[in-house]
Amino acid sequence: MDFFVQQLVNGLTLGSVYALIALGFSMVYGILKLLNFAHGEVYMMGAFAGYGVLTLFGGPFALSAPVAVVIALMFLAGMVASGSLGIVIERFAYRPLRNAPRIAPLISALGVAFFLQSTALLLFGADFRSYETYEFIDLAKGIHWGPLNISIVRILVIVTAFVLMIALTLLVSKTRLGKAMRATAFDREAAAMQGIDVDRVIVATFFIGSVLAGAAGVMVGLVFYKVYFLMGFLAGLKGFTAAVVGGIGSIPGAMLGGLAIGLGESFITGYVSSTFQDFFVFAILIAILLFRPSGLLGRADIQKV
């Protein structure tokens, strides 16, 4: 039971990160029908922004400010950096191709991903950078009750992820911007004719999705310590898988898909072998595409004739 509960905690932690990445894929696809394969690199840049703030305050071995303040600023920096990067990507890589054949923005997305990888390599080098979380956070703190042992960092990651997901759900369902986003996703041309500034809505969508990815990057750094220039590639693929499993274009589906992928990967690693964790994730992707292409909570597109 102790081992099962620990794998459950690991799965929720990993699933929370995947869910935040998947939300960016789903939001952009829901409005533009675009698969933003540069999203993983946006997440990677957020992780490096958080590391930059940590270094600015003296690094993990000699923090010059309270831990809570530093962590808050790390999240803020990661989210703002990734959000700003998302806006720039939309403006220069996707907007000029908005009315082009669908293959053009897809190729552009791959080009942006490679460009950001190379930029990170030039700026930060190929070495792994470490948050060294255990140096400035007492990992012994947390919840230790019966079989449940969860560190304060994992509690922070899971709670923050769920708060962000709830905030996004409320934004989309209750605010004027959320209504504009839903209208644009349903019919972009009709939304424009009703007076909705479609360009503004699309920029806001990229910004919000990228902000969530930046938060996920800082979370990964805090829990798993290591950040490097290629970390966005596999995480982006798994975030995309989570979005497809849940139903790409569906916000609740992205959350469900992320948690399902994270839990499945954790239990496969714990009870079988870490060798098969990636095999499991992409086998699930293939199975969903074959037997339920719309995903668990997605709906098939209406074909107009």
Phi and psi in degrees as a GROMACS rama.xvg file:
@    title "Ramachandran Plot"
@    xaxis  label "Phi"
@    yaxis  label "Psi"
@TYPE xy
-57.4278  -44.1879  ASP-2
-66.6574  -41.5222  PHE-3
-60.6677  -46.7679  PHE-4
-63.5829  -37.9789  VAL-5
-65.7778  -40.7605  GLN-6
-66.7552  -33.1596  GLN-7
-63.5605  -43.7234  LEU-8
-63.2919  -44.7494  VAL-9
-59.6763  -41.9611  ASN-10
-65.9323  -40.1936  GLY-11
-65.8254  -38.3023  LEU-12
-64.2406  -50.6044  THR-13
-66.7337  -40.7987  LEU-14
-63.8731  -34.2539  GLY-15
-62.9674  -40.4915  SER-16
-66.0106  -47.4476  VAL-17
-60.7668  -37.4016  TYR-18
-64.4457  -41.2112  ALA-19
-64.993  -39.3111  LEU-20
-66.899  -43.2334  ILE-21
-62.3893  -33.4116  ALA-22
-60.7537  -38.65  LEU-23
-62.9719  -43.7771  GLY-24
-59.743  -47.0244  PHE-25
-67.1664  -40.186  SER-26
-64.3855  -46.6696  MET-27
-66.6685  -43.3909  VAL-28
-65.0899  -38.0002  TYR-29
-60.7714  -33.3474  GLY-30
-94.6219  -42.3722  ILE-31
-108.502  -7.63488  LEU-32
55.4201  39.5705  LYS-33
-117.752  131.924  LEU-34
-91.1691  104.769  LEU-35
-84.1468  83.7026  ASN-36
-73.9491  -0.500854  PHE-37
-87.5317  0.156435  ALA-38
-64.8308  -35.7057  HIS-39
-62.3683  -35.416  GLY-40
-73.8927  -29.0631  GLU-41
-63.5124  -41.5236  VAL-42
-60.6624  -41.7149  TYR-43
-63.484  -41.8097  MET-44
-65.4418  -34.2479  MET-45
-63.2424  -39.5173  GLY-46
-63.0738  -41.4676  ALA-47
-68.9867  -33.5783  PHE-48
-64.281  -41.3453  ALA-49
-62.6195  -40.7821  GLY-50
-64.3298  -36.8115  TYR-51
-61.8627  -41.5145  GLY-52
-64.9766  -42.5297  VAL-53
-58.4711  -42.7267  LEU-54
-67.1872  -38.8424  THR-55
-60.0157  -33.1671  LEU-56
-93.7291  22.4463  PHE-57
102.632  -1.72984  GLY-58
79.4868  171.563  GLY-59
-65.378  -21.3447  PRO-60
-88.5923  -16.8998  PHE-61
-151.449  65.069  ALA-62
-65.4893  136.362  LEU-63
-100.196  12.1915  SER-64
-147.971  162.809  ALA-65
-57.1877  145.832  PRO-66
-58.8365  -43.8183  VAL-67
-60.3928  -39.9358  ALA-68
-66.0845  -43.6509  VAL-69
-62.8276  -45.2529  VAL-70
-63.3536  -42.792  ILE-71
-60.2496  -42.6771  ALA-72
-68.8968  -32.4352  LEU-73
-63.1958  -46.0236  MET-74
-63.1555  -43.3947  PHE-75
-61.2675  -45.4686  LEU-76
-65.0766  -44.9654  ALA-77
-61.4441  -42.5329  GLY-78
-70.7361  -42.5895  MET-79
-67.927  -42.571  VAL-80
-62.7162  -46.3362  ALA-81
-68.328  -40.8369  SER-82
-61.0825  -44.0194  GLY-83
-63.7566  -40.5506  SER-84
-63.286  -39.3707  LEU-85
-60.598  -40.181  GLY-86
-63.9768  -44.3633  ILE-87
-62.9394  -43.1121  VAL-88
-61.6096  -44.6188  ILE-89
-62.1207  -42.3106  GLU-90
-68.5722  -41.8089  ARG-91
-103.241  -21.8796  PHE-92
-106.353  -29.7343  ALA-93
-111.39  -38.1023  TYR-94
-61.2891  -41.8032  ARG-95
-63.8385  -18.7485  PRO-96
-107.131  14.2702  LEU-97
-60.6297  -35.3063  ARG-98
-104.055  11.2824  ASN-99
-81.6789  165.812  ALA-100
-54.6485  150.263  PRO-101
-60.7775  -25.9824  ARG-102
-69.0805  -28.008  ILE-103
-65.4602  -51.9682  ALA-104
-66.5618  -26.3976  PRO-105
-65.4066  -45.5116  LEU-106
-64.4927  -39.0016  ILE-107
-61.1676  -40.0087  SER-108
-62.2734  -43.0701  ALA-109
-64.1625  -40.4057  LEU-110
-62.2629  -41.4116  GLY-111
-64.1002  -39.5352  VAL-112
-59.9382  -48.0336  ALA-113
-66.3995  -36.0133  PHE-114
-63.4175  -44.0926  PHE-115
-68.4539  -37.5085  LEU-116
-59.7929  -47.199  GLN-117
-66.2645  -37.5681  SER-118
-62.3406  -44.9433  THR-119
-63.5016  -38.3623  ALA-120
-62.7428  -42.4442  LEU-121
-69.1617  -39.0929  LEU-122
-78.0354  -41.7386  LEU-123
-112.979  -9.5173  PHE-124
81.1485  176.107  GLY-125
-90.8194  -5.99013  ALA-126
-71.0341  149.258  ASP-127
-71.1366  137.525  PHE-128
-108.693  144.463  ARG-129
-122.115  134.585  SER-130
-70.8632  -22.3211  TYR-131
48.6292  48.6074  GLU-132
-55.1139  -35.961  THR-133
-64.9899  -13.5031  TYR-134
-81.0908  -26.4414  GLU-135
-123.249  -0.629877  PHE-136
-127.382  131.148  ILE-137
-77.4523  100.596  ASP-138
-70.529  -10.4963  LEU-139
-73.182  -20.9994  ALA-140
-73.9102  153.899  LYS-141
142.975  -149.183  GLY-142
-109.22  121.382  ILE-143
-131.109  93.3202  HIS-144
-140.707  110.205  TRP-145
60.846  -129.614  GLY-146
-77.7597  -8.50946  PRO-147
-88.2746  116.396  LEU-148
-131.129  106.997  ASN-149
-133.469  124.971  ILE-150
-72.3281  162.965  SER-151
-62.7339  -31.8663  ILE-152
-68.4709  -43.5446  VAL-153
-66.6599  -36.5031  ARG-154
-60.9977  -44.8695  ILE-155
-58.6169  -45.2444  LEU-156
-65.1359  -49.1175  VAL-157
-64.6001  -45.8287  ILE-158
-65.1496  -44.6851  VAL-159
-61.3839  -42.6507  THR-160
-62.1762  -44.764  ALA-161
-68.6682  -35.9081  PHE-162
-63.3874  -43.3699  VAL-163
-64.2583  -39.9331  LEU-164
-66.3952  -40.4424  MET-165
-65.4268  -42.2471  ILE-166
-61.306  -41.4549  ALA-167
-64.2156  -42.8834  LEU-168
-59.8208  -44.2046  THR-169
-66.5587  -39.3478  LEU-170
-61.0958  -45.0097  LEU-171
-70.7503  -34.5201  VAL-172
-92.2625  -23.7451  SER-173
-115.253  -20.4742  LYS-174
-98.3807  164.551  THR-175
-64.6273  -40.2844  ARG-176
-62.1315  -41.5836  LEU-177
-61.1121  -40.7851  GLY-178
-64.5449  -39.3038  LYS-179
-65.3489  -37.9909  ALA-180
-64.2568  -42.9488  MET-181
-66.4452  -38.8425  ARG-182
-66.1852  -42.3955  ALA-183
-64.5571  -38.8734  THR-184
-65.4136  -35.9228  ALA-185
-72.3254  -46.4574  PHE-186
-159.479  102.526  ASP-187
-61.8349  -43.8384  ARG-188
-65.9224  -43.591  GLU-189
-64.5663  -37.9957  ALA-190
-62.1505  -41.9931  ALA-191
-63.8208  -38.7946  ALA-192
-68.5035  -22.7965  MET-193
-86.5288  3.86332  GLN-194
96.2262  6.27848  GLY-195
-78.4078  131.964  ILE-196
-78.0049  95.2762  ASP-197
-64.0991  -40.721  VAL-198
-59.9799  -42.4354  ASP-199
-64.2848  -41.0022  ARG-200
-64.2115  -42.1828  VAL-201
-66.0971  -41.946  ILE-202
-61.3502  -43.5632  VAL-203
-62.3259  -37.4268  ALA-204
-65.0886  -45.9297  THR-205
-62.0843  -41.3783  PHE-206
-63.7145  -47.202  PHE-207
-65.6915  -44.8606  ILE-208
-61.2727  -39.4529  GLY-209
-71.7176  -34.861  SER-210
-60.0211  -43.1865  VAL-211
-64.3066  -39.1362  LEU-212
-64.9023  -39.403  ALA-213
-62.8659  -40.84  GLY-214
-61.949  -40.8642  ALA-215
-62.7985  -37.9411  ALA-216
-62.5867  -43.0501  GLY-217
-66.1061  -39.5614  VAL-218
-59.2901  -45.4619  MET-219
-61.9211  -40.6977  VAL-220
-61.8914  -40.6614  GLY-221
-68.3211  -37.5837  LEU-222
-86.0766  -45.3686  VAL-223
-106.149  -1.11342  PHE-224
74.1888  -46.0732  TYR-225
-86.9691  135.832  LYS-226
-130.92  142.544  VAL-227
-158.192  169.795  TYR-228
-70.0103  -17.8971  PHE-229
-101.794  6.33138  LEU-230
-66.4156  -22.1742  MET-231
-77.959  -19.418  GLY-232
-65.3483  -58.3048  PHE-233
-70.2826  -38.3223  LEU-234
-62.8228  -38.3738  ALA-235
-64.6268  -41.3957  GLY-236
-63.5148  -39.5467  LEU-237
-73.2029  -34.2462  LYS-238
-64.1192  -40.7344  GLY-239
-63.2419  -42.2205  PHE-240
-60.0615  -43.8782  THR-241
-60.9674  -40.6565  ALA-242
-64.5033  -40.6137  ALA-243
-68.9559  -41.8971  VAL-244
-61.1418  -44.4327  VAL-245
-75.6063  -25.0563  GLY-246
117.436  93.503  GLY-247
-62.8594  132.761  ILE-248
101.124  -12.6826  GLY-249
-104.89  122.538  SER-250
-68.1556  -48.1487  ILE-251
-61.1571  -33.7953  PRO-252
-64.4758  -39.8924  GLY-253
-63.4331  -40.8075  ALA-254
-62.8697  -48.3325  MET-255
-63.5193  -43.7902  LEU-256
-62.7064  -42.1933  GLY-257
-61.8849  -46.2359  GLY-258
-66.1559  -38.7987  LEU-259
-64.6077  -44.1503  ALA-260
-65.6223  -43.112  ILE-261
-63.2948  -44.384  GLY-262
-66.5719  -43.4074  LEU-263
-61.9548  -44.0433  GLY-264
-63.6689  -40.4543  GLU-265
-64.5291  -45.1794  SER-266
-70.6845  -35.1361  PHE-267
-63.6823  -43.2906  ILE-268
-62.8473  -41.9336  THR-269
-75.0303  -39.2701  GLY-270
-102.626  -16.1652  TYR-271
-117.194  -83.3979  VAL-272
-171.205  146.76  SER-273
-64.7827  -17.6312  SER-274
-60.1385  -31.0737  THR-275
-100.37  5.76162  PHE-276
-66.5566  -43.2656  GLN-277
-70.608  -36.059  ASP-278
-57.9211  -43.9515  PHE-279
-60.6657  -47.4996  PHE-280
-59.4551  -48.4288  VAL-281
-80.561  -21.4886  PHE-282
-66.5402  -40.2078  ALA-283
-62.0075  -41.4403  ILE-284
-59.1495  -47.5286  LEU-285
-62.4261  -43.2386  ILE-286
-62.8936  -42.6015  ALA-287
-64.2641  -42.9916  ILE-288
-64.2495  -31.7923  LEU-289
-78.7825  -43.6921  LEU-290
-107.605  -22.1981  PHE-291
-150.103  74.9514  ARG-292
-59.2049  -25.2169  PRO-293
-80.5121  -6.37683  SER-294
86.3594  176.191  GLY-295
-65.7602  -41.9045  LEU-296
-116.101  4.8146  LEU-297
-82.2136  165.142  GLY-298
-122.867  141.59  ARG-299
-63.2029  141.348  ALA-300
-64.4489  141.102  ASP-301
-76.887  125.27  ILE-302
-87.9117  118.483  GLN-303
-87.879  137.78  LYS-304
